[in-house]
Amino acid sequence: MISRASGAPVVAFRRVSFGYGERPVIDAVSFEIKAGQVVALMGGSGVGKTTLLRLISGLVGPQQGIVEVFGNPLNIRNQSQLYIARRRMGLLFQFGALFTDLSCYENVAFPIREHTDLSESMIHDLVMLKLECVGLRGAASLKPSEISGGMARRVALARAIALDPELILYDEPFAGLDPISLGVTANLIRGLNTALGATSIVVTHDVAETFAIADRIVVFAPSPNGARLVAQGTPDELRVSQDPFVRQFLDGRMDGPVRFHYPAEPIGQALGIGGPG
């Protein structure tokens, strides 16, 4: 485990670029995430935030640059190294991604059964403790279809922390939640990070809740060559940032570096209006 005192980053991007086919997504991005922090990766929809999580978890590999996780370059072709690294991570998928045919209990028990040889009695105690952490021990026997969307997200969070991971990845944990569920989830992310001594990376564009729980925020903006890092710092530092994209993003302005219209020919030309006559 990388300790806070060591100062070594848990995750580091070293001029990482990545794209899908002919479409560039990430453009020469560099940043570090220290142990014990809650770090938010923020930016507009489609800017590549989830792709950053895919790079950290080894679902895809960089086309240029290096992704370091737990102090070592992540090589997705080295299956044994990748397995060991993933064993130290927990991932909360967008909208939870629970197994719909399994109970809440069995969803949380699943990774424990897959990765350990613990007895059923020990698994029972661990699952109940994790469900207690998210306030849903009483829903252990229910299936995802029998609880609310906010509760299902909390069960998914219990599953993500089932193996006490050192690094927890959250993909849009606040999407689709009502204000109460959103506040509960935000407080759980902060509290579990402290209780587990973990490091958390949160992909989100929910400004208010994220600024309330994050230690650092990394902001990405679109560019022709893929997402680029435009700002990073504490919430207080970003609140006073005068970067045009940061201001547009935080203030929700329509006018700014990010245009409302996707690039296209003039509307008159598309409709055949105003041509040579």
NORVEN-V941507 format. One record per backbone hydrogen bond with DSSP energy under -1.0 kcal/mol. NH is the residue of the N-H (numbers start at 1). CO is the residue of the C=O. If there is no record, write none. Layout:
nh=NH co=CO
nh=NH co=CO
This chain:
nh=7 co=4
nh=10 co=33
nh=11 co=33
nh=12 co=68
nh=13 co=31
nh=14 co=66
nh=16 co=29
nh=17 co=64
nh=18 co=26
nh=20 co=23
nh=23 co=20
nh=25 co=18
nh=26 co=18
nh=27 co=227
nh=29 co=16
nh=31 co=13
nh=33 co=11
nh=37 co=34
nh=39 co=200
nh=40 co=216
nh=41 co=202
nh=42 co=218
nh=47 co=44
nh=52 co=48
nh=53 co=49
nh=54 co=50
nh=55 co=51
nh=56 co=52
nh=57 co=53
nh=59 co=54
nh=60 co=54
nh=63 co=17
nh=64 co=17
nh=66 co=14
nh=68 co=12
nh=69 co=72
nh=70 co=10
nh=72 co=69
nh=74 co=67
nh=78 co=75
nh=79 co=77
nh=82 co=78
nh=83 co=79
nh=84 co=80
nh=85 co=81
nh=86 co=82
nh=87 co=83
nh=88 co=85
nh=89 co=86
nh=90 co=167
nh=92 co=169
nh=96 co=93
nh=97 co=95
nh=102 co=99
nh=104 co=142
nh=105 co=140
nh=107 co=103
nh=108 co=104
nh=109 co=105
nh=110 co=106
nh=113 co=109
nh=114 co=110
nh=115 co=111
nh=116 co=112
nh=123 co=119
nh=124 co=120
nh=125 co=121
nh=126 co=122
nh=127 co=123
nh=128 co=124
nh=129 co=125
nh=130 co=126
nh=131 co=127
nh=132 co=128
nh=133 co=129
nh=134 co=130
nh=135 co=132
nh=136 co=131
nh=139 co=136
nh=140 co=137
nh=142 co=139
nh=146 co=143
nh=147 co=144
nh=152 co=148
nh=153 co=149
nh=154 co=150
nh=155 co=151
nh=156 co=152
nh=157 co=153
nh=158 co=154
nh=159 co=155
nh=160 co=156
nh=161 co=157
nh=162 co=159
nh=164 co=161
nh=166 co=88
nh=167 co=88
nh=168 co=199
nh=169 co=90
nh=170 co=201
nh=171 co=92
nh=172 co=203
nh=175 co=172
nh=177 co=174
nh=182 co=178
nh=183 co=179
nh=184 co=180
nh=185 co=181
nh=186 co=182
nh=187 co=183
nh=188 co=184
nh=189 co=185
nh=190 co=186
nh=191 co=187
nh=192 co=188
nh=193 co=189
nh=194 co=190
nh=195 co=191
nh=196 co=192
nh=198 co=193
nh=199 co=166
nh=200 co=37
nh=201 co=168
nh=202 co=39
nh=203 co=170
nh=204 co=41
nh=207 co=205
nh=210 co=206
nh=211 co=207
nh=212 co=208
nh=214 co=210
nh=215 co=38
nh=216 co=38
nh=217 co=233
nh=218 co=40
nh=219 co=231
nh=220 co=42
nh=221 co=228
nh=226 co=223
nh=227 co=25
nh=228 co=221
nh=230 co=219
nh=231 co=219
nh=233 co=217
nh=238 co=234
nh=239 co=235
nh=241 co=238
nh=247 co=243
nh=248 co=244
nh=249 co=245
nh=250 co=246
nh=251 co=247
nh=253 co=248
nh=270 co=266
nh=271 co=267
nh=273 co=268
